């Protein structure tokens, strides 16, 4: 989708009759298409090919001959078994950039297992550090491993396209969900690698920066992110508790981390004396990072969303129109844009086959024989 936003002609190859699994992850849906599917499939054309059919495999080879990039998320060996692996297709098109996305990657002891976001969140250690200290391990509320793996894949593809300008050659890119999730353990992994101490869950607090967490005002929760000692001095001044800045237990961040509970015993009762908007007004005015804990409707109704065009309305053939998230990347000369609605299953099959040079009789024969 990101490559399509940037202007690429993206052809989505789907299984006839069923298509992308996410089409069926509903309700909710609009015009028969699931909200999940609509959220990640703009700027693509859909063709329906039965890749077990020799004629459909020939179509894939034709596509690969003229394509810049091929991306697939079949399990290990799936594309090779159909004669569509990197070795075979790169012979037809040495400039082809071939990106494989799997759960665990080649050489992993789990390489033949299917990859699912929820399982990877658990297996990678993230759920062990997410949630309240005395509560259950928790996953992130969206499929964050899938999302970040897609981001890594996009970044690697763009790097390979750039390198191809000098070498003239494509290459095989391999991205694994497990690797992606492990990579964004970042400072938590670094701390364990350095100390051998098992990381803990801190709920909405931070392991090594204090105060950096959610607080309850008299009416609702808000978050406060104090990143340095100068900010801490400003915060306690606004709280009317300047003595905390002079207390040697709290004057520096290492001291605040060691004396977290004592500091919270002072701060929490004070924050409960005023409304969240009162605290936030003071903190924002003073340049202190702080904000409300919004619901999703509140977040998407924020003035920021309209100002930055982060919700778009896109015409759709069965739903009339759909609202979807906008683009977080703002390019000055070649702006990203929605050129195509999320496609219906197989909506562009005949169109793409004609572009590849297939005649009407060839398309009819391929459909009659079960290739489409």
C-alpha positions, 0 to 999 in steps of 0.5 A, a space after each residue: 500500500 505504501 509503495 502504491 501511495 508513492 505512485 507504484 502500479 501495484 497488482 494484488 494477486 489473489 485466490 479466485 473465489 475467496 481472495 485475501 483472508 482479510 476480506 472476510 474479517 468482518 463485521 464491520 464492513 462497507 459494501 461487502 468489504 471488511 473494514 480491515 481489508 479496506 484499511 490496507 488495500 488502496 492503490 492496488 489493482 486486484 487480479 484473481 489467479 489460481 497459482 496451482 494452474 499452469 496457465 496462471 503460473 505463466 501469467 505470473 512469469 509474464 508479470 515478473 518479466 516486466 515488474 520492478 518488485 514482487 512481494 509475497 507472504 507464502 509459507 516457506 517453499 510455497 512459491 518455489 513449489 510453483 516454479 515462482 521462486 526467486 531463482 526461477 524468476 530472476 533468470 527471467 528478469 535479473 532486475 527483479 527485486 523479490 521480497 519474501 515475508 514469512 513468520 520466522 525466516 529461512 534457517 530458523 528452527 521455526 521456518 516451516 511454521 505459519 507466522 501470526 502477529 499475535 503469536 509473534 507478539 508473545 514469542 518475541 517477549 513483547 507481551 511479557 513487558 506490556 501490561 500492568 505489573 500485577 496483571 496479565 501479559 498484554 498484546 498491542 491493540 493493533 497488529 503491530 508486528 505485521 505493520 512494522 514488518 511491512 515498514 521494514 519490507 518497504 524500506 528494504 525494497 526502496 534501498 534495493 531499488 536505489 542500489 539497482 540504479 548503479 548495479 542494474 541488478 535486483 536481489 532477494 529481500 527476506 523479512 521475518 515477523 519474528 526478526 522485526 519484533 525482536 528488533 523493536 525490543 530496542 532499549 529493553 533488549 539492550 538492558 538485558 544484554 548488558 545486565 542479565 536482569 529480566 525486564 519487568 512490566 511497568 504498565 504505563 510507566 517507563 522502566 528507566 525514565 521517571 515520571 513518564 506515565 499516566 496519571 489520574 486527574 480529578 476527572 480523567 487520565 492524562 499522560 506526562 512524559 518528563 524527559 530530563 531534570 529541567 522538565 522535572 523542576 518545571 513540573 513540580 513548580 507547576 504542581 506547587 511542590 518545588 521541594 521535590 526538586 530539591 530532594 536528593 532522592 528526586 533531583 536526578 532521573 537515576 534517583 527518581 528511578 530508584 525512588 519511584 514509589 516514594 515519588 509517586 506517593 507525592 505526585 499522585 495525590 496532587 494530580 487528583 486535585 484538578 481536572 486533566 484539562 487544567 493540568 494539561 493547559 499548564 504543562 503545554 504552556 510550559 513546553 512539557 510533553 503531556 496529553 490526554 488519553 483519547 478514545 479512537 473517536 476522540 483522536 480521529 476528531 482532533 483538529 490535528 487530523 483535519 489539518 494534516 489530512 489524516 482521514 480521507 474519503 475515497 469513492 468506492 464501487 459498492 460502498 459509495 465511498 469509504 473513509 480511511 486513514 490518510 498518509 503520514 508521509 508528506 512529500 513536497 514535489 511528488 506527494 503521495 495520493 490515493 489513486 485507486 479504491 481498495 479493489 474488489 476481488 479480481 476487479 482488474 483481472 482482464 485489464 491486466 491480462 490484456 496489458 500483458 498481451 493475452 488475447 480475448 480467446 486466451 483469457 476465455 480459455 484460461 478462465 474456462 480451465 480454472 486458471 482464473 
